[in-house]
Amino acid sequence: MTEHDTPNTITLAPEHRYHFVGIGGIGMSAIAQILLARGFRVSGSDAHASPLLTKLAQSGATVAVGHDAVHVQPGDILVRSDAIKPDNPEWQRAVLLGLPVVKRADLLGALVNSARGIAISGTHGKTTSSGMLATILLEAEMNPTCILGGELSLLGGNARPGGPLTLVEACEAYNSFLDLYPEAALVTNIEVDHLDFHGTPEHLFDSFRQFLRQVRVLAVLNGDDHRLRAMADIPPRAVLFGSAPGNTYRLVAPTLGAAPSCTLLYKDAEVGVLTLQVPGIHNLHNAVGAAVLALEMGASFNSVQRGLAAFPGMHRRFERLGACQAVAVIDDYAHHPTEIRATLAAARTAFPGRLVAVFQPHLFSRTRDLLDDFAAAFADADYVLVAPIYPARELPIPGVDHHLLVTRINALVPHPPARALSSLEDGVRRLTAAAHGATDDAEAFPLPALGAGDAIITLGAGDIDTIARTLVSNPERSRQC
């Protein structure tokens, strides 16, 4: 027996107010929106103002910018994310008052485990797969409740109140997915990540095994992933998908470009063609996973086709923001080597010219642990700019910085030329100049004049999107771009 052998037992209490510390976070805000829609009282604070914070206030939440003990009141239930530390003044106030303190994952478990939960997990692709599945379920008129890890324009954000069918992302960071006991799950892949928490790859793999033990009815697994194929006997029932022979559902005859497509087979019999409006072979695999789970949950294939064709993409997932002069500007959340490779490969199919990858490493520990994989991930780029590491929850690690990654990229043969940026503002300045036909040759900075057919793509889970959005949206900058 382990601590995760029984479902989460938290019961939602309408007589209490739920106070979220870090309510503006993508996961926290989605849960808060669902509670508001169900009539619960919600308050919260966040370090920074944001559109999500504004939306919560408009929906009836009491929100504040900045953390302060005064925000916590007697009778509250305090909800925290794993990023919130015990020295937070609101957490300390809750302890002083003897208030319940629960993790975000606990509350998510309460919503999922009491409903017909569908959980999407995996190292890569879970946000996009969740958005695809949400779009399919809406098209199939199955009225899903959605709690997503990204914003989907069709939902008007990252959450949708609906019926008992509850679609959520299940993240392996901090083992938060082990609070979930879903009816069905989709696992896209398993790769080494989050070693700052898991410590070893085997601990991570064991966590995925435990998650599959907690699936109540059906797990849809990427059968092309050797680790997942080896775990297929764990859940009550597993269905495998992928492009390799032996999978129950197979992706064949893929075509790439701006509107990729593939044929879906079931036990080698043709089901039909799936077409997307988001590029990349990885998105075809995401789409097939979402399609298989929807079909197994009772959606018609016509609904699957219509839903995937209508899926516009997720916020910060190969998001086409506009242009700087004639140069396309794309933003993507990719922060793991596999994600970077997939995103740049998709960009290669979508743009005929040169690709400038602007990367912000996320976490000192991830940069250290996957340094060589990161260095090799930029092969499809023509030029690479690397911003300083976004620390998030971490303190610096001696000897680990963005210059180390630049050195490692340039040591590869062949390699795209890479240079370190001193700041995000430095990146905006250099890219603006390149889009206007200037070069940085005088500074030995290998960024040429850019033009029609070329693309700038920002990559990372921090605030690297600031560069892309400044290039296309800032009033002063847009007069230049």
C-alpha positions, 0 to 999 in steps of 0.5 A, a space after each residue: 500500500 502507498 499513500 496513493 492507493 485510495 482516491 482523494 477524500 477532500 470534500 468541497 465545502 460551500 460554506 467556506 471561501 477558497 483563497 488561492 495563493 498564486 491565483 493568476 497561474 494557469 492551473 490555479 486560475 482554471 480551478 478558481 473559474 470552475 469553483 466560481 461557476 459552481 457558486 463557491 466563494 473565491 478569493 486570491 492573490 498573485 505577484 503580478 497583474 494579468 488578463 487571467 486575474 482581470 477575468 477572475 475579478 470580472 467573474 466574481 472573485 476577490 483578487 489582489 496583486 501582491 501577497 499579504 497576510 491581510 488577504 486571508 480571513 477566518 473561515 478561509 480554505 487556503 489553496 496553494 501551488 507547489 511553487 508557493 513556499 512556507 514563508 509566504 505571508 498568506 500561508 503563514 497567516 493561514 497556519 496562525 489561524 488554524 485554517 485548512 491548507 490544501 494543494 492545488 492538486 488536492 483540489 483538482 483531485 476533488 473535482 476529477 475523482 467525484 466526476 467522470 474524469 479524463 486526464 491527459 498526461 505525458 512529458 510533451 503534448 498534454 496541453 495541445 492534446 487536451 485542447 484538441 480533445 476539448 474541441 472534439 468533445 464540444 463538437 460531439 455535444 458531450 458538454 465537458 468541464 475543462 480545466 486546461 494548462 493553456 488558453 484555448 480561444 474556443 473556450 475564451 480561456 483555460 476553463 469551461 464549466 460543464 457536465 460531469 465529464 471533466 477533462 484535465 491535464 495531469 502533470 508529473 511535476 511534483 507528482 501532482 497527477 497522483 492525486 487523480 483517479 480518472 475514469 480514462 487517461 491519455 498518456 502522450 509519451 514519457 521522457 526524462 524531466 523534472 529531475 529537480 523533484 524526481 531525482 532519478 529517471 526511475 523515480 519518474 517512471 515509477 510515478 507514471 506506473 502509479 498514475 496508470 494504476 489509478 486509472 479506473 477504466 481506460 488508458 490510451 497510450 502512445 505505443 510508439 513510446 517503448 516505456 509506455 508500451 511496457 506499461 500497457 498491462 498496468 491499467 484495467 484496459 489499455 489501447 495503443 496508438 501510434 505509427 508503428 505496426 502493432 498499435 490498435 490505432 495507427 497513423 499512416 500516410 502523413 502529409 505535412 505543411 500548413 494543414 497537415 493530415 493523416 489517415 487513421 487506421 483501426 486494426 488496419 482498417 481505414 477509419 478516415 482522414 484527419 486534417 489539422 490547421 496546426 503544423 508538425 508531425 508531433 501535432 498529428 500524433 497529438 491529434 491521433 491520441 485525442 481522437 482515439 480517446 474521444 472515439 473510445 468515449 463514444 464520440 462519432 468519427 465525424 465529430 472527431 474530424 470536425 473538432 480537429 479541423 476546427 482546433 485553432 491551436 493553444 496560446 503559446 503553442 506555435 502561436 503565430 503572433 504576426 510579423 515584424 516587417 516581412 518576417 513572421 513572428 512565432 511564439 512557443 512554450 517549448 522548454 524541453 529538447 524534444 519539444 524544441 526539436 518538434 517545434 523547429 521541425 514544424 517551422 521548417 514545414 511552414 516557412 520556406 526561409 531562414 529560422 531564427 530560434 530565440 531560446 530562454 532556458 527554464 530552470 538551472 537544473 533542467 539546463 544542467 541535466 539536459 545540456 547536451 540534449 538542448 545543444 543538439 535540439 537546434 539543428 533545424 534553426 539557422 541562427 540561435 539566440 539564447 537569453 539568460 536562464 529563467 530561474 522560476 522557483 530555483 536559485 542559481 547553480 554555480 557554473 550553469 548559465 546561458 553562456 554554457 549552453 551557447 558554448 555547447 551549441 557552437 561546439 557541435 559540428 555542424 551547428 547553427 551559429 549561436 550567441 548569448 543575449 544580455 537581456 530580453 531587450 537586447 534580443 528585441 533590439 537585435 531582431 528589430 534591426 535584422 528585420 529592417 535589413 541591418 546586420 550585426 557583423 560589426 559585433 561579430 554577431 551572426 544574425 543577418 538581414 531578414 526578410 520575406 519567408 524568414 521566421 523568428 520563433 521564441 521558445 521557452 516556458 518563462 517570459 521569452 514571449 515578451 520578445 515576440 509580443 514586443 516585436 509585433 504589438 508594442 505601439 512604439 516598436 510596431 512603428 519600427 516593425 
